[in-house]
């Protein structure tokens, strides 16, 4: 049975849980994501609305007002989280201090755990408030890890397949990138290079084993997609009854929908990065940002599969998955968007 036939007949399962509100103050100005992982600075405090300086005495110059306008904060109540390579993660209308650098934050399908790369480049798992941090794996010297994603499968009646609870990520060393994986419950464990077996069929090309990056796993059967920097294509990695995969379409930065059947990805159009929506069954892709006058990148799905969050140079925007409305800025925090189920 082929990947597209099996996926089209399997019902998608979206796992959701409630979002826990943080107790920190609202962020004001926050800098762009910094791969070097700087230490987080305390959030700036803006003046209250309508506040200013007291009138200056007659004959003296009035002092300048220096308080910056607060950052747009649209994360309250919608499951959206934003990380930018500092200790602070914006979520549910607050700034949560994880106590360590947080890069490439990703949430488990039930929203109970966060996976990320810390300031030392290691793979970490923590609770949503940053507590209970566990070192899952330690990055070897000279190897850079990025973009972790959770592979979690659910029970399928009458089908005897082992349940999965793993974290995939990209590992680059000496200019060569490969996909690796490790059990999400590991403690100071050793990741292994992911198998990338080819789907059966006369027209299926061999899969590239290097240049792979940006993995995204979702759905009840451990399906994942990823991009290849050499071919400029998005690939599927099916891991249900047996592991197999194939090329899907041209693109980069893919994100698989919660049900595991639809995906979004990035393509360059007219000098800007646009976000497209497609499917693992290779249907024609649709440009969701046809009028983009800026770069929209790093798409993330909402838990209900109806909304996308995307990154732009001036902040985070959201738009409907069907492309029925233009992107709307939701935050001036320029980091990586992700949704916590």
Protein Blocks (a to p, Z undefined) as FASTA:
>chain_A
ZZklmmmmpccddddddddddfbdcdfbdcdddfkopadddddddddehiacddddehia
cdddfbdcddddfkgonlpacdehiabdceehiacdehiacehiacdfklpaccdddfko
pacdddfkopaiacfbacdehiacehiadddddddehiacdddddddddddeehiacddd
ddfkbghiacddddddddedjklccddfehiahiadedjeopacdddfklopacddddfk
bccdddfbecehiacdfkopaccddddeehiacdddddfklpacddfblmbcbdcehiac
dfkopaccdddfkbccdddfklpaccddfbfcdcdddddZZ
